[in-house]
Amino acid sequence: FLAETDYRRYLEDLQASAGTHRCRVHAYVLMTNHVHLLVTPMTEQPGIGDMMQALGRRYVYYINKTYRRTGTLWEGRYKASLVDSDAYLLTGMRYIELNPVRAGMVQHAGEYTWSSYGANAQGREDPLLSPHPLYMALGTTATERQHAYRELFRHHVDDAQLHAIHEALNHELVLGRSHFKDKIEALTER
């Protein structure tokens, strides 16, 4: 991202691609040179793969046209990890939204403009987001949910959880408890 308009354009393109390919975005952060997304596909196939391909096409076209450049923008194919929602969804959301804090860009997640924290924790309107049922279970009202969500940020994601998330993402592994991984292995025969 080279300018504020690039961040806005990416979010617009993400919203359009997610809608077209029936994916729900629960959390995101746009860093200067990469993004993190937490997405649920609402169809079995192809879902996220098609969403990412469409998003890439739209955004790269925009960047190339805007900055009079050619060629690819991304270093490689996106990386994805299947997440055990019951065990890791809220941790994954915190991992994503705390990225600018870990990078030393801000002191608190709420200070970073280009993440879903403002919507999930502070009630900022964000038409891109679709709250996950586990997020909705944090309270009966939006105010209760936002308060409970902010309370999760009183503690950073611990080193063991960070390691598990990094390993799952870098090697495109399942992120979850043993029985969840076993279930996925049986279903996919992988």
Secondary structure, DSSP 8 states (H G I E B T S, - for coil): --SHHHHHHHHHHHHHHHHHTTEEEEEEEE-SS-EEEEEEESSSSSTHHHHHHHHHHHHHHHHHHHTT--S--SSSS-----B-HHHHHHHHHHHHHTHHHHTTS-SSGGG-SSBTHHHHHH----TTB---HHHHTT-SSHHHHHHHHHHHTTS---HHHHHHHHHHHHTT--BS-HHHHHHHHHHHT-
